[in-house]
Amino acid sequence: MAIWVIADKCTGCGLCVKACPYGAMQVQDKLAALGPRCTQCGACLEACKFEALGSDLADEPRPDLSGYRGVWVFCEVQDGALARVSLELLGQGARLAAELGQTLATVLLGEDVEGLVPELAAQGADRVYLAQDAGLAAYSTLAYTRVLSELIATHRPNILLLGATPLGRDLAPRLSRRLDLGLTADCTELAIDPVDGGLWQTRPAFGGNVMATIVTPTARPQMATVRPGVMALGPRRDGAQAEVVRHPVRLEPGDLLVRLLASQAQGQRPVDLGAARVIVAGGRGCGGPQGMELLAQLAQALGGELGGTRVAVEEGWLGQARQIGQTGVTVRPDLYIACGISGAIQHRAGCLGARYIVAINRDRRAPIFSVADYALAGDMFKIVPAMLAALKGAA
Ligand SMILES: Cc1cc2nc3c(=O)[nH]c(=O)nc-3n(C[C@H](O)[C@H](O)[C@H](O)COP(=O)(O)OP(=O)(O)OC[C@H]3O[C@@H](n4cnc5c(N)ncnc54)[C@H](O)[C@@H]3O)c2cc1C
C-alpha cells in the first residue's frame, strides 16, 4: 500500500499532522508531506477533509467474509478440569454471540475429555467441537495447531478466543501464522462494532499508557487472547444441552515431534491469585521483606492471598507469580487492600476488577486513591498493625 499527497487539493490545514500517531506527517511549504516514519496506517486518510491524500488501499480486493459465522472459545483443560479462563471467555463469548445473533461454540481437544461437555453447556456453549485422540492427551504445539486449523478451515468461525495462558500464548500465534490471520494478544475488552459487526479488540499499548482498539477487517476468524481474571464469569445454565460435533483426528508423525515423558508438580503450593477472594498487596512502601511479612499476616488473618507490584517482585520481596498488573496477573477479588502502592497505570490494570479497593498510602495525591473505594492516608506501619489488632479483637 502507498499513500501520496494530491497537491492541487491539499490546503496545508494540518489535520493529517494531528491525526498521525507516528509523527510522520508534516506541512512543508503549505503542503502535507509524508516522512520516513510513516507506517501507512491510514489515520491521515480518514482525517483529511479535502480528499487530498491518495492511496491504493481501496484498489485491493476485499475478501468475502460473509461465510464465517459463530463465536468460538478454545477450551483449555488443566489436570482434567476446565481452566477458569475458558469459562470466563465463554461468559464473554455468549455476550458477543448474542449481539451478533450467532452461536457460541467451544473447541475441546484431548484424550477422553467428553465428560466435560455438560459443564461447557452449563457455561453457555451451544455447540462443542470435540476432538479426542491419545496424541492430544498432553498439549503439544504442532498437534493442537493441526487439529484446530482443520476445524477452522471446515467450520469457518467468525471469532476465536483463547486464554492468554502459557498454552494460549503458544498456540494462538502458531495458528495465526499457519492460517495467515491477525491476532490481538492480552485484550482487556472485547466488543462488537455496531456498524459492520467486526470485533473491537482493546488492549493496553505503549507500556500501558494508551488503550488501543484493534480491528481485523480482512481475515477470519478474528482472533484474540484474554488473560485469566479479566472477564467475569457468565450466568450458569444448569441442565442446558450442547450439540456435539465430533472431529476425526488424523495426526501425522510430523505433528508428534515432542513427547511428554513425565511431569512433576512444583514443590511450592501454586499461587492462584485469580481465584482469591481477598488480596493484600504491597509495593515499594513496604520498605523490605519485613514490611511484606506484616502484609502476609494481614492476608492470613483475612483468609486471603499476598500480592504486590512489580517493584516488590524486582526487589525480591515476592515471587513472580504474585505480581499484579499488566505484566503480572489480573485479579478480581471481593477485597483488594493496596499498601504502599502508588497506583501506576500498569498496576491498576491488574486490580481494577476488584469489588472493593482499600488503599493505604502516606501520599494523599497517590493515583491509587483515584480508584479506591476506601482511602486511608497514612503510614502503613501504623495502619496495618491497627487492622491486625482489630481483627484479633473481633475473633
Ligand atoms: C511495560 C511496563 C509494564 C509494567 N507492569 C507492571 C505490572 O504488571 N505490575 C506493577 O505493579 N507494575 C508494573 N510496571 C511498573 C509500574 O509502572 C510502577 O513502576 C510500579 O507499579 C510502581 O510500584 P510501587 O507502587 O510499588 O512503587 P512506587 O511507585 O515507588 O510507589 C510507592 C508508594 O508507596 C508509598 N509509601 C511509601 N512508604 C509508605 C508507608 N510507610 N506507608 C504508606 N505508603 C507508603 C509512597 O507514597 C508511594 O506512593 C510496569 C511498567 C512498565 C513500563
The ligand as an SDF file (V2000), in Angstrom:
LIG
                    3D

 53 58  0  0  0  0  0  0  0  0999 V2000
    5.6780   -2.0500   30.3440 C   0  0  0  0  0  0  0  0  0  0  0  0
    5.5330   -1.9610   31.8240 C   0  0  0  0  0  0  0  0  0  0  0  0
    4.8540   -2.9640   32.4860 C   0  0  0  0  0  0  0  0  0  0  0  0
    4.6810   -2.8950   33.8750 C   0  0  0  0  0  0  0  0  0  0  0  0
    3.9820   -3.8860   34.5010 N   0  0  0  0  0  0  0  0  0  0  0  0
    3.7350   -3.7450   35.8200 C   0  0  0  0  0  0  0  0  0  0  0  0
    2.9250   -4.7040   36.4910 C   0  0  0  0  0  0  0  0  0  0  0  0
    2.4740   -5.7030   35.9260 O   0  0  0  0  0  0  0  0  0  0  0  0
    2.6680   -4.5040   37.7990 N   0  0  0  0  0  0  0  0  0  0  0  0
    3.1520   -3.4010   38.5020 C   0  0  0  0  0  0  0  0  0  0  0  0
    2.8610   -3.2860   39.7010 O   0  0  0  0  0  0  0  0  0  0  0  0
    3.9460   -2.5210   37.8860 N   0  0  0  0  0  0  0  0  0  0  0  0
    4.2430   -2.6650   36.5800 C   0  0  0  0  0  0  0  0  0  0  0  0
    5.0560   -1.7500   35.9820 N   0  0  0  0  0  0  0  0  0  0  0  0
    5.7550   -0.7540   36.8320 C   0  0  0  0  0  0  0  0  0  0  0  0
    4.8770    0.4390   37.1880 C   0  0  0  0  0  0  0  0  0  0  0  0
    4.9790    1.4080   36.1630 O   0  0  0  0  0  0  0  0  0  0  0  0
    5.3210    1.0890   38.5110 C   0  0  0  0  0  0  0  0  0  0  0  0
    6.6860    1.4130   38.4300 O   0  0  0  0  0  0  0  0  0  0  0  0
    5.1140    0.1950   39.7350 C   0  0  0  0  0  0  0  0  0  0  0  0
    3.8010   -0.3200   39.7620 O   0  0  0  0  0  0  0  0  0  0  0  0
    5.3410    1.0330   40.9920 C   0  0  0  0  0  0  0  0  0  0  0  0
    5.3340    0.1660   42.0950 O   0  0  0  0  0  0  0  0  0  0  0  0
    5.0610    0.7150   43.5520 P   0  0  0  0  0  0  0  0  0  0  0  0
    3.7040    1.3140   43.6180 O   0  0  0  0  0  0  0  0  0  0  0  0
    5.3850   -0.4300   44.4640 O   0  0  0  0  0  0  0  0  0  0  0  0
    6.2180    1.7930   43.7960 O   0  0  0  0  0  0  0  0  0  0  0  0
    6.1710    3.3600   43.7920 P   0  0  0  0  0  0  0  0  0  0  0  0
    5.5510    3.8950   42.5470 O   0  0  0  0  0  0  0  0  0  0  0  0
    7.5400    3.8170   44.1280 O   0  0  0  0  0  0  0  0  0  0  0  0
    5.1790    3.7420   44.9890 O   0  0  0  0  0  0  0  0  0  0  0  0
    5.4380    3.5080   46.3350 C   0  0  0  0  0  0  0  0  0  0  0  0
    4.3040    4.1570   47.1360 C   0  0  0  0  0  0  0  0  0  0  0  0
    4.4390    3.8170   48.4950 O   0  0  0  0  0  0  0  0  0  0  0  0
    4.0380    4.9180   49.2710 C   0  0  0  0  0  0  0  0  0  0  0  0
    4.6430    4.7530   50.6010 N   0  0  0  0  0  0  0  0  0  0  0  0
    5.9460    4.7600   50.9290 C   0  0  0  0  0  0  0  0  0  0  0  0
    6.1110    4.4790   52.2460 N   0  0  0  0  0  0  0  0  0  0  0  0
    4.8740    4.2960   52.7470 C   0  0  0  0  0  0  0  0  0  0  0  0
    4.3760    3.9520   54.0400 C   0  0  0  0  0  0  0  0  0  0  0  0
    5.2070    3.7700   55.0960 N   0  0  0  0  0  0  0  0  0  0  0  0
    3.0440    3.8300   54.2150 N   0  0  0  0  0  0  0  0  0  0  0  0
    2.1840    4.0510   53.1700 C   0  0  0  0  0  0  0  0  0  0  0  0
    2.6040    4.3560   51.9230 N   0  0  0  0  0  0  0  0  0  0  0  0
    3.9260    4.4580   51.7170 C   0  0  0  0  0  0  0  0  0  0  0  0
    4.5520    6.1330   48.5110 C   0  0  0  0  0  0  0  0  0  0  0  0
    3.8220    7.2910   48.8720 O   0  0  0  0  0  0  0  0  0  0  0  0
    4.3090    5.6850   47.0690 C   0  0  0  0  0  0  0  0  0  0  0  0
    3.0390    6.1460   46.6110 O   0  0  0  0  0  0  0  0  0  0  0  0
    5.2330   -1.8000   34.6020 C   0  0  0  0  0  0  0  0  0  0  0  0
    5.9210   -0.8030   33.9180 C   0  0  0  0  0  0  0  0  0  0  0  0
    6.0700   -0.8740   32.5550 C   0  0  0  0  0  0  0  0  0  0  0  0
    6.7870    0.2280   31.8390 C   0  0  0  0  0  0  0  0  0  0  0  0
  1  2  1  0
  2  3  1  0
  2 52  2  0
  3  4  2  0
  4  5  1  0
  4 50  1  0
  5  6  2  0
  6  7  1  0
  6 13  1  0
  7  8  2  0
  7  9  1  0
  9 10  1  0
 10 11  2  0
 10 12  1  0
 12 13  2  0
 13 14  1  0
 14 15  1  0
 14 50  1  0
 15 16  1  0
 16 17  1  0
 16 18  1  0
 18 19  1  0
 18 20  1  0
 20 21  1  0
 20 22  1  0
 22 23  1  0
 23 24  1  0
 24 25  2  0
 24 26  1  0
 24 27  1  0
 27 28  1  0
 28 29  2  0
 28 30  1  0
 28 31  1  0
 31 32  1  0
 32 33  1  0
 33 34  1  0
 33 48  1  0
 34 35  1  0
 35 36  1  0
 35 46  1  0
 36 37  1  0
 36 45  1  0
 37 38  2  0
 38 39  1  0
 39 40  1  0
 39 45  2  0
 40 41  1  0
 40 42  2  0
 42 43  1  0
 43 44  2  0
 44 45  1  0
 46 47  1  0
 46 48  1  0
 48 49  1  0
 50 51  2  0
 51 52  1  0
 52 53  1  0
M  END
$$$$
